[in-house]
Amino acid sequence: MTEYVSTTPGLFPLPDWAKDDLSDLKGHQKHDLISGDESGEITAAYEDAREDVIAAQQDAGLDRIAEGQLRWDDMLAHPLAVNDAVETHGIVRYYDNNNFYREPVVTGDLDATGDVAAELETAAELAGDDALQAVLPGPYSLADLATDEHYGDEAEFLGAIADFLEGEATAFPEVETLFLLEPSLVENAPEDGVDERASEAIDQVASAVDADVVVQPYWGALEEKVYAHLLDADIDAVGFDFVANQEDNLYNIQEYGATDDVSFGLADGQNTLVEDPEAIRDRVDWVYDQIPVSEFETVYLTTNTETFYLPYAKFEEKLAALAAAAELAEVKAT
């Protein structure tokens, strides 16, 4: 019988009070963004905000608890932005939306910092007995968001990013699930040869944790060859953004099959309209009706993208809708 797991890809909005407090504490300039050496007051504010978002997930009844990535001012580029071998230059557009991040320019050998692991250690204490979920940028997306001024070769740079993320993941506390976020596989699809290297890099990072690994592309569907290579990686689940593109995602599953576990992005992480739990469950049924698979072992029900785009109150409502949808799906499956 299929297990339905409610979760998110992480990168949450700040609670309203934290947004106000941190705006006063940090300032509004590029150099005021998180760099890994924030003051005690700023650290304390983020710790209180992390406690709030973990409690929000628990109150909603989510099956996986994410740390929230509230410190990630540079979104998926954050792990590089706090690295000593990286200089942060001017702000650049974050994919095709109205958010911006500091361009991370790699100027030296990349070593793991333990920054993400430290966040997870704190989250693990707050989550208690609930299943903890880690979140990292996928290696291809992180390399795509960065600029290399050290390694001098595209393949070597991707390999260095994979080594770096592997080192970060190795330091994690015990987690149930790791989501690797790979929007660049859609937004800037790798060419022939690079698609295979991207899959190998993902495989390398996935092997660093004793957890279920979900690779979550979004803002569309993967090109056929990219999808086929991704299935070669030793991962547990591939994600499908059914908000942005239903037809091509269905085609990939129909034509190439899927992993035993899957992640369905069925709630819009960028739209304030809150989906009805029964509508989310019905979308699961709709997907099953279109594909030649009787059932998956695990189906993660999630937003299609990060949720930091949403007002905090809408974010909380989305969490509740996902949790309720997973419960409805479980009931229907029994």
Secondary structure as UniProt FT lines:
FT   STRAND          3..6
FT   HELIX           16..26
FT   HELIX           30..32
FT   HELIX           40..60
FT   STRAND          65..66
FT   TURN            70..71
FT   TURN            73..74
FT   HELIX           75..77
FT   HELIX           78..81
FT   TURN            84..85
FT   STRAND          86..93
FT   TURN            95..96
FT   STRAND          100..106
FT   HELIX           115..127
FT   TURN            128..129
FT   STRAND          132..137
FT   HELIX           139..145
FT   STRAND          147..148
FT   HELIX           154..170
FT   STRAND          177..181
FT   HELIX           184..187
FT   TURN            192..193
FT   HELIX           194..206
FT   TURN            207..208
FT   STRAND          212..216
FT   HELIX           224..232
FT   STRAND          237..241
FT   TURN            242..244
FT   HELIX           247..256
FT   STRAND          261..267
FT   HELIX           277..290
FT   STRAND          298..303
FT   TURN            308..309
FT   HELIX           312..333
//
